[in-house]
Amino acid sequence: PRVSAIAPADAIARAKDGSLTLLDVREVGEVAASGKAKGAVHIPLGLVPLKADPKAPGFDKRLSPEKPVAVYCLSGGRSGRAAEILMGLGYTEVYNLGGLSNWVGAGGAVEKA
């Protein structure tokens, strides 16, 4: 399996109906400055290997290897890296949404962190 792109409109619809988890991998300061996609789980890229690993003691239970995940950052670079990490941890359906601007540009709601 490989990481796929996802159309922002599809990500919005699937996040809204609960069939997709959004993952924001930007740094804390970035999220504080701009907010995050409504309902997104925020885990900075450096913590993804620990927080997204179901076998790790610090596993974030808002994530599940069985549930599709769409990852975003500022421009798509870090989200691509995070998506690869998730695939390596056994996540079966992972998408790179790119940047938060893709979400906003398609009408996705933003909430303050």
Secondary structure, 3 states (H helix, E strand, C coil): CCCEECCHHHHHHHHHCCCCEEEECCCHHHHHHHCEECCCEECCHHHHHHHCCCCCCCCCCCCCCCCCEEEEECCCHHHHHHHHHHHHCCCCCEEEEEEHHHHHHCCCCEECC
